[in-house]
Amino acid sequence: APRVIGVFRSQRPERALPPLGLELWHVGDPGNVGTLARACEAFGSYLALSPGCADPFGPKALRASTGSVFRVPLGDFSPDGAVALVARGAPPLAELDPSLSRFVLGSERDGLPEDVVSACAASATIPLAGPAESLNVAMAGTIALYDWRRSRG
């Protein structure tokens, strides 16, 4: 049976958020949250979680993040002025206004609800060349961060 060996309060230093960020809406899989924290660290981004997201400090998220969750700035979820990443029906990511640097990703099963999409400044999709219907949320977030960095040299 699991045993509690300690209880502690995590104190993270206050830091200014970089312009590049991922904001997650109800992403419930801790492996995806951890993987996205790792991508955020790799691309110099912040991470924001809505209520209903998996705990980024849970064992599976920590394992997937390889400790990145302790180094990535954590912001408050706010879709205002961000880009909603949707599976279909939006312009390709490459056609976005380059000043837009915050991406909102939805839950694994349901994506983003219409009220969150409409609160965003724009919507974009990642065009797929193969028969897959959509990408895993961790893959989509990583591609968005990479594409933003690549387009800025």
RACORFEN-V101444 format. One record per residue. N is the residue number from 0. PHI is phi in degrees with one decimal (none if undefined). PSI is psi in radians with two decimals (999 if undefined). D_FIRST is the distance of its C-alpha to the first C-alpha in whole Angstrom. Layout:
# RACORFEN-V101444
N_PHI_PSI_D_FIRST ; N_PHI_PSI_D_FIRST
This chain:
# RACORFEN-V101444
0_none_2.49_0 ; 1_-63.5_2.56_4 ; 2_-126.7_2.50_6 ; 3_-84.7_2.20_10 ; 4_-108.9_-0.14_13 ; 5_179.2_2.69_16 ; 6_-128.4_2.31_17 ; 7_-144.9_2.78_21 ; 8_-102.9_2.20_24 ; 9_-79.9_2.19_25 ; 10_-112.0_1.92_29 ; 11_-102.0_2.39_31 ; 12_-65.8_2.53_34 ; 13_-70.3_2.28_37 ; 14_-138.5_2.61_39 ; 15_-69.6_2.46_41 ; 16_-81.7_2.43_40 ; 17_-68.7_2.88_42 ; 18_-68.7_-0.49_44 ; 19_-86.2_2.27_42 ; 20_-153.8_2.71_39 ; 21_-114.4_2.29_36 ; 22_-120.5_2.12_35 ; 23_-104.9_2.28_33 ; 24_-107.7_1.89_33 ; 25_55.0_0.64_30 ; 26_-76.6_1.91_28 ; 27_-91.8_-0.32_25 ; 28_-83.7_2.05_23 ; 29_-62.8_-0.49_22 ; 30_-64.1_-0.68_23 ; 31_-68.5_-0.72_26 ; 32_-61.4_-0.79_26 ; 33_-64.7_-0.74_25 ; 34_-62.8_-0.70_28 ; 35_-69.1_-0.59_30 ; 36_-61.9_-0.71_30 ; 37_-63.9_-0.75_30 ; 38_-64.0_-0.70_34 ; 39_-60.2_-0.75_35 ; 40_-64.0_-0.75_34 ; 41_-62.3_-0.59_36 ; 42_-107.9_0.21_39 ; 43_68.3_0.74_39 ; 44_-116.1_2.89_38 ; 45_-101.9_2.93_36 ; 46_-128.5_2.34_33 ; 47_-128.4_2.44_33 ; 48_-121.9_2.31_31 ; 49_-77.5_2.83_31 ; 50_-57.3_2.52_29 ; 51_96.6_-0.08_27 ; 52_-81.7_2.77_26 ; 53_-63.6_2.66_23 ; 54_-68.5_2.06_21 ; 55_-68.3_-0.22_23 ; 56_-104.1_0.12_21 ; 57_-71.9_2.82_17 ; 58_-56.6_-0.78_16 ; 59_-68.6_-0.70_18 ; 60_-66.6_-0.74_21 ; 61_-61.0_-0.75_21 ; 62_-63.0_-0.80_21 ; 63_-67.1_-0.56_24 ; 64_-82.0_-0.19_26 ; 65_48.9_0.63_25 ; 66_90.6_-0.11_26 ; 67_-58.8_-0.55_29 ; 68_-60.4_-0.41_27 ; 69_-80.9_-0.27_28 ; 70_-110.7_-0.27_31 ; 71_-86.1_2.32_32 ; 72_-63.4_2.36_34 ; 73_-105.0_2.20_33 ; 74_-108.2_-3.13_35 ; 75_-94.2_2.42_35 ; 76_-67.3_2.18_36 ; 77_-157.3_1.85_39 ; 78_-73.6_-0.20_41 ; 79_-56.0_2.15_45 ; 80_81.0_0.08_47 ; 81_-99.1_3.12_44 ; 82_-107.8_2.17_44 ; 83_-81.6_2.09_42 ; 84_-88.4_2.06_41 ; 85_-122.3_2.76_42 ; 86_-70.6_-0.56_41 ; 87_-159.8_2.89_45 ; 88_82.9_0.32_48 ; 89_-136.3_2.84_49 ; 90_-61.5_2.72_51 ; 91_-63.2_2.59_49 ; 92_-50.7_-0.68_47 ; 93_-65.6_-0.30_50 ; 94_-93.6_0.08_53 ; 95_-68.0_2.66_51 ; 96_-59.9_2.16_53 ; 97_-63.7_-0.26_51 ; 98_-77.0_-0.27_51 ; 99_-80.6_2.05_48 ; 100_-130.4_0.21_45 ; 101_-120.7_2.30_42 ; 102_-120.8_2.31_40 ; 103_-105.3_2.22_38 ; 104_-119.3_2.49_36 ; 105_-98.4_3.14_34 ; 106_-62.2_2.73_31 ; 107_-59.5_-0.69_31 ; 108_-91.1_-0.76_32 ; 109_-105.1_-0.18_34 ; 110_69.9_-2.53_36 ; 111_-102.6_2.38_38 ; 112_-71.9_2.72_39 ; 113_-57.1_-0.64_43 ; 114_-66.9_-0.56_43 ; 115_-73.0_-0.75_41 ; 116_-59.9_-0.77_43 ; 117_-70.6_-0.37_46 ; 118_-76.7_-0.31_45 ; 119_-79.5_2.76_45 ; 120_-75.7_-0.47_48 ; 121_-158.1_2.91_48 ; 122_-125.3_2.63_46 ; 123_-148.9_2.79_46 ; 124_-131.9_2.76_45 ; 125_-99.9_1.93_44 ; 126_-64.2_2.36_47 ; 127_-108.5_2.43_45 ; 128_-92.8_-0.38_47 ; 129_-100.9_-2.99_45 ; 130_-80.0_-0.08_44 ; 131_-60.7_2.49_41 ; 132_-80.2_-0.55_41 ; 133_-161.3_3.03_39 ; 134_-105.9_2.69_37 ; 135_-58.2_2.52_33 ; 136_-59.0_-0.64_33 ; 137_-67.6_-0.66_32 ; 138_-66.2_-0.80_35 ; 139_-61.1_-0.78_37 ; 140_-63.4_-0.71_36 ; 141_-65.1_-0.73_36 ; 142_-62.6_-0.73_40 ; 143_-61.9_-0.77_41 ; 144_-63.6_-0.80_40 ; 145_-60.9_-0.81_42 ; 146_-61.9_-0.71_45 ; 147_-63.1_-0.82_46 ; 148_-64.3_-0.77_46 ; 149_-60.0_-0.73_48 ; 150_-70.5_-0.19_50 ; 151_-109.0_0.26_51 ; 152_73.6_999_51
